Amino acid sequence: MLWIMNLSGLLSAAMVTVVLSPSLQSFPPAEAIRSSHLRRIPTGATTFRQAQAFPNADQCGTGGPGACDPSLVHIAITLDRDYLRGSVAAVHSVLQHSLCPESVFFHFLVLETDLEAVVRSAFRSLRFKVYSFDPDRVRGLISSSVRQALEQPLNYARNYLADILEPCVRRVIYLDSDLVVVDDVAKLWRTNLGSRTVGAPEYCRANFTKYFTERFWSDRRLAGTFAGRRPCYFNTGVMVVDLDRWRRFGFTRRIERWMEVQKAAEGGRIYELGSLPPFLLVFAGHVAPIDHRWNQHGLGGDNVRGSCRDLHPGPVSLLHWSGSGKPWARLDSDRPCPLDHLWAPYDLYGPSL
Ligand SMILES: *[C@@H]1O[C@H](CO)[C@@H](O)[C@H](O)[C@H]1NC(C)=O
């Protein structure tokens, strides 16, 4: 049986009706990844079209300049050559659905600063700051993982937001580069984290055991870290982070310590994936749960088998192509999955039409 979902209300760009098949089981482990096999795109400022202007609505405050204005919504996102098209589409989607787009401040984490020109030319009057992420900061801590793409240093930049962003930035939304937001991000921003440091949608029916190796579970000194909490899987591609608390409790160091355990691993590795497991080790069971609509993940499916994924049941505020397939690659190769057409309206890559 097919069911038809009308997503037209979600998209201001186009009326899109998508036919989906209802395979609604929970997804296997998927981590937002950088696939090094993807075609690199040239990054002259002219390779991206300029987006329309996105002015604030009348009821929005004007606020002051800089990143320290308390009325701002802060978003951190990485920019690299392989995923640039995805990052630009993500920014575009945020602006398009915000009531107050000029009150959104973007923090771009980069290895190469020349990407700033692309952002500047694609978006007029975008409020942003570019931060150089030093790959040496994590290089010694990264162990080889099941997928080479998971080993890219920029995948680990999310561990260091509290150090990299200015101290006046007290909360940030971290977003992966393979997603689009189809709702006002200010709603996600206002999430109540209670006493928690990280907020994210939790998936308590996912099999948590498989994110760690047998060696981890059989060593009580290691597995004991989950004593007294009920750990659930969450995806680190969409997180609301209380940076004040993060700084106060030194979570960067706690994450690094788990990476050191994995790296040392005399008795064998304790997990197979890349940047995700240390987050699970530190935060699983201590996460402020956010509505699942804010991370409809797994849409990347599996490029090798060419499989397409459906949405989880329920409303959608954010579509996330985690997994190895990316919508731009599938659209370019004329073999898109049905949901890839929801990404296309945000794509700014290519010459002006
Ligand atoms: C969960 O995953 C582990 C490790 O892969 C496996 O041994 C176990 O049978 C799984 N449990 C369920 C309920 O599927």
The ligand as an SDF file (V2000), in Angstrom:
LIG
                    3D

 14 14  0  0  0  0  0  0  0  0999 V2000
   21.5110   -5.6590   19.1550 C   0  0  0  0  0  0  0  0  0  0  0  0
   22.7880   -5.6630   18.5490 O   0  0  0  0  0  0  0  0  0  0  0  0
   23.6790   -6.6330   19.1020 C   0  0  0  0  0  0  0  0  0  0  0  0
   25.0480   -6.3990   18.5080 C   0  0  0  0  0  0  0  0  0  0  0  0
   25.0080   -6.2660   17.1150 O   0  0  0  0  0  0  0  0  0  0  0  0
   23.1150   -8.0220   18.8250 C   0  0  0  0  0  0  0  0  0  0  0  0
   23.9790   -9.0080   19.3610 O   0  0  0  0  0  0  0  0  0  0  0  0
   21.7350   -8.1240   19.4750 C   0  0  0  0  0  0  0  0  0  0  0  0
   21.1570   -9.3610   19.1520 O   0  0  0  0  0  0  0  0  0  0  0  0
   20.8310   -7.0020   18.9990 C   0  0  0  0  0  0  0  0  0  0  0  0
   19.5980   -7.0190   19.7720 N   0  0  0  0  0  0  0  0  0  0  0  0
   18.4170   -6.9400   19.2180 C   0  0  0  0  0  0  0  0  0  0  0  0
   17.2610   -6.9330   20.1600 C   0  0  0  0  0  0  0  0  0  0  0  0
   18.2510   -6.8610   18.0160 O   0  0  0  0  0  0  0  0  0  0  0  0
  1  2  1  0
  1 10  1  0
  2  3  1  0
  3  4  1  0
  3  6  1  0
  4  5  1  0
  6  7  1  0
  6  8  1  0
  8  9  1  0
  8 10  1  0
 10 11  1  0
 11 12  1  0
 12 13  1  0
 12 14  2  0
M  END
$$$$
